[in-house]
Amino acid sequence: MNLYPEVLEKILFKDFGVCKSQTIVIAYSGGCDSQVLLHNMAMIARNDLAIQIVAAHYDHGLEKNSKEWVKTCRHWAREIGVQFVSCSAGKLLLSSSNKEARGRELRYRWLASLANTDGVVVTAHHADDQAETFLNRMFRGGDFAQLSGIRISRPIFYGSTVQLLRPMLGFSRQQIQTYAREHNLEWIDDPSNSRNDVDRNLLRNRLLPVLYARGKISRERLVEATEFCREISQDEEKLQSEKLLQIVEPSAKSILCLIDPINLSKMNPSDENMTVRLIRLWIHQSGRSSPSDKQFKSLIEQMKTSSSGYAELSIGDEHIRYFDRKVYLTKRIRSQYVKPGNVSWNVGISNLQKIGINIQWITSDIGLPQCWIIPSNRLELSWHCGKKFIKLPLRSTSSMIRKIQQSNRIPPWERRIIPCILFQGRIVWVYGVGATVDIEARDTVEQKLLPRLIPLS
């Protein structure tokens, strides 16, 4: 089957069932593959005015010519009469430890926003990409889910109504390049594709041509292998999803948690492989890219050897955190706003909001007197109070705050970022502990209020 607009139109609107009224966002890099995809889509839209397409170019900002590529892509899109939009990652990827995964996540989030809720995003992945993905993951020791390769269609991220479609997976790179030459198309040659220090490029540029030439392996056989692995992985994923449901613990979700944590104490602690698979699935279902095998190995090693029972793994601007046999996904903590010392209420609230937290007051029999709180200029906030001692109501001795929080199983990152509340220089409320003075003895009439921490959206 050769590549023609009529063939692509059938794949999209009959096989995929795309409605012609849906917004169709084309992931447009300006490379040969996406140029051919855009050219085909433009010809389809030219013959049917009900079809609306958008050429969307994401500038990762990692190549010195990337800004010029944006201009070039805008010019080509304008020449063939297609709406063009672009977005830049700026400096977001420069400090990322996994630029490829983080860049893909940022790009897909942006593409999904362009498609709104009922649109589709179309990429130019093809059969050679599928073959390369299979071998690349096989050499890294991937499981069946990883070896199942690139899906022809899926939600762009977990829970999204926007579909990510790959209508060109059935065509080879050679077929795509033949189409480009026949239609005199120009395209951008990304110099990063020729750098063989990247595993995928080494496969594409060196290893696969040799294997294909020897006749011992073919692109078609590699694609068949991905389909076989997909069938197995679908059965596995169904079983794993059922297990994941059993260990998800919404009640453990707390400040800065992005999704419900999972409780590994409900699993066999010796089954390390299943632990990794369930954490991968948990992350995948949140719509995020999975960490690399190397990152997972580091996390599991920390989990096994940490004397404090705490481990963490940074993934972009987020953290996977392990504590008390539970795994959390949280925002990155902006530590510049949690320096030791007392600050006024207004300054402290501003700092909390910069971290991503706000305070609401709720009525409580075990709260603080309203007259202490209103006006709030008599209250202060203080961070890093863990080594200070407090005397709790109905107790005869004082205790260290850190020890109380530890016994109450307050995660260490929350102890660091959530301040104590002070009234007239005295600690009167501690996160995970509550009011630290015998309020009832002082005032039995006035309404009492208790702080409730809420994450900012």
Secondary structure as the mmCIF struct_conf table of DSSP 4:
data_model
#
loop_
_struct_conf.conf_type_id
_struct_conf.id
_struct_conf.beg_label_comp_id
_struct_conf.beg_label_asym_id
_struct_conf.beg_label_seq_id
_struct_conf.end_label_comp_id
_struct_conf.end_label_asym_id
_struct_conf.end_label_seq_id
HELX_RH_AL_P HELX_RH_AL_P1 PRO A 5 LYS A 10
HELX_RH_PI_P HELX_RH_PI_P1 ILE A 11 ASP A 15
BEND BEND1 PHE A 16 PHE A 16
TURN_TY1_P TURN_TY1_P1 LYS A 20 SER A 21
BEND BEND2 GLN A 22 GLN A 22
STRN STRN1 THR A 23 ALA A 27
BEND BEND3 GLY A 30 GLY A 31
HELX_RH_AL_P HELX_RH_AL_P2 CYS A 32 ASN A 47
TURN_TY1_P TURN_TY1_P2 LEU A 49 ALA A 50
STRN STRN2 GLN A 52 ASP A 59
BEND BEND4 GLY A 61 GLY A 61
BEND BEND5 GLU A 63 GLU A 63
TURN_TY1_P TURN_TY1_P3 LYS A 64 ASN A 65
HELX_RH_AL_P HELX_RH_AL_P3 SER A 66 GLU A 79
TURN_TY1_P TURN_TY1_P4 ILE A 80 GLY A 81
STRN STRN3 GLN A 83 SER A 88
TURN_TY1_P TURN_TY1_P5 GLY A 90 SER A 95
BEND BEND6 SER A 97 ASN A 98
HELX_RH_AL_P HELX_RH_AL_P4 LYS A 99 LEU A 114
TURN_TY1_P TURN_TY1_P6 ALA A 115 ASP A 118
STRN STRN4 VAL A 120 VAL A 122
HELX_RH_AL_P HELX_RH_AL_P5 ALA A 127 PHE A 139
TURN_TY1_P TURN_TY1_P7 ARG A 140 GLY A 141
HELX_RH_AL_P HELX_RH_AL_P6 PHE A 144 LEU A 147
TURN_TY1_P TURN_TY1_P8 SER A 148 SER A 148
BEND BEND7 ILE A 152 ILE A 152
STRN STRN5 SER A 153 PRO A 155
BEND BEND8 ILE A 156 PHE A 157
TURN_TY1_P TURN_TY1_P9 TYR A 158 GLY A 159
BEND BEND9 THR A 161 THR A 161
HELX_LH_PP_P HELX_LH_PP_P1 VAL A 162 VAL A 162
STRN STRN6 GLN A 163 LEU A 165
TURN_TY1_P TURN_TY1_P10 PRO A 167 GLY A 170
BEND BEND10 PHE A 171 PHE A 171
HELX_RH_AL_P HELX_RH_AL_P7 ARG A 173 GLU A 182
TURN_TY1_P TURN_TY1_P11 HIS A 183 ASN A 184
HELX_RH_3T_P HELX_RH_3T_P1 PRO A 191 SER A 194
TURN_TY1_P TURN_TY1_P12 ASN A 196 ASP A 197
BEND BEND11 VAL A 198 VAL A 198
HELX_RH_AL_P HELX_RH_AL_P8 ASP A 199 LEU A 202
HELX_RH_PI_P HELX_RH_PI_P2 LEU A 203 LEU A 207
HELX_RH_AL_P HELX_RH_AL_P9 LEU A 208 ARG A 214
TURN_TY1_P TURN_TY1_P13 GLY A 215 GLY A 215
BEND BEND12 LYS A 216 LYS A 216
HELX_RH_AL_P HELX_RH_AL_P10 ARG A 219 ILE A 247
STRN STRN7 VAL A 248 VAL A 248
HELX_RH_3T_P HELX_RH_3T_P2 PRO A 250 ALA A 252
TURN_TY1_P TURN_TY1_P14 ILE A 255 LEU A 256
STRN STRN8 CYS A 257 CYS A 257
BEND BEND13 LEU A 258 ILE A 259
STRN STRN9 ILE A 262 ASN A 263
HELX_RH_3T_P HELX_RH_3T_P3 LEU A 264 LYS A 266
BEND BEND14 MET A 267 MET A 267
TURN_TY1_P TURN_TY1_P15 PRO A 269 SER A 270
HELX_RH_AL_P HELX_RH_AL_P11 GLU A 272 GLN A 285
TURN_TY1_P TURN_TY1_P16 SER A 286 GLY A 287
HELX_LH_PP_P HELX_LH_PP_P2 SER A 289 SER A 292
HELX_RH_AL_P HELX_RH_AL_P12 ASP A 293 THR A 305
TURN_TY1_P TURN_TY1_P17 SER A 307 SER A 308
BEND BEND15 GLY A 309 GLY A 309
STRN STRN10 TYR A 310 ILE A 315
TURN_TY1_P TURN_TY1_P18 GLY A 316 ASP A 317
STRN STRN11 GLU A 318 PHE A 323
TURN_TY1_P TURN_TY1_P19 ASP A 324 ARG A 325
STRN STRN12 LYS A 326 LYS A 331
HELX_LH_PP_P HELX_LH_PP_P3 ARG A 332 ILE A 333
HELX_RH_3T_P HELX_RH_3T_P4 SER A 335 TYR A 337
BEND BEND16 PRO A 340 PRO A 340
STRN STRN13 GLY A 341 SER A 344
HELX_RH_AL_P HELX_RH_AL_P13 TRP A 345 ILE A 355
TURN_TY1_P TURN_TY1_P20 GLY A 356 GLY A 356
STRN STRN14 ILE A 357 PRO A 369
HELX_RH_AL_P HELX_RH_AL_P14 GLN A 370 ILE A 373
BEND BEND17 ILE A 374 PRO A 375
HELX_RH_3T_P HELX_RH_3T_P5 SER A 376 ARG A 378
STRN STRN15 LEU A 379 TRP A 383
TURN_TY1_P TURN_TY1_P21 GLY A 386 LYS A 387
STRN STRN16 PHE A 389 ILE A 390
TURN_TY1_P TURN_TY1_P22 PRO A 393 LEU A 394
BEND BEND18 SER A 396 THR A 397
STRN STRN17 SER A 399 MET A 400
HELX_RH_AL_P HELX_RH_AL_P15 ILE A 401 SER A 407
TURN_TY1_P TURN_TY1_P23 ASN A 408 ARG A 409
HELX_RH_AL_P HELX_RH_AL_P16 PRO A 412 ILE A 417
BEND BEND19 ILE A 418 ILE A 418
HELX_LH_PP_P HELX_LH_PP_P4 PRO A 419 PRO A 419
STRN STRN18 CYS A 420 PHE A 423
TURN_TY1_P TURN_TY1_P24 GLN A 424 GLY A 425
STRN STRN19 ARG A 426 VAL A 430
TURN_TY1_P TURN_TY1_P25 TYR A 431 VAL A 433
STRN STRN20 GLY A 434 ALA A 435
BEND BEND20 VAL A 437 VAL A 437
HELX_RH_AL_P HELX_RH_AL_P17 ILE A 439 ARG A 442
BEND BEND21 THR A 444 GLU A 446
STRN STRN21 LYS A 448 PRO A 455
#
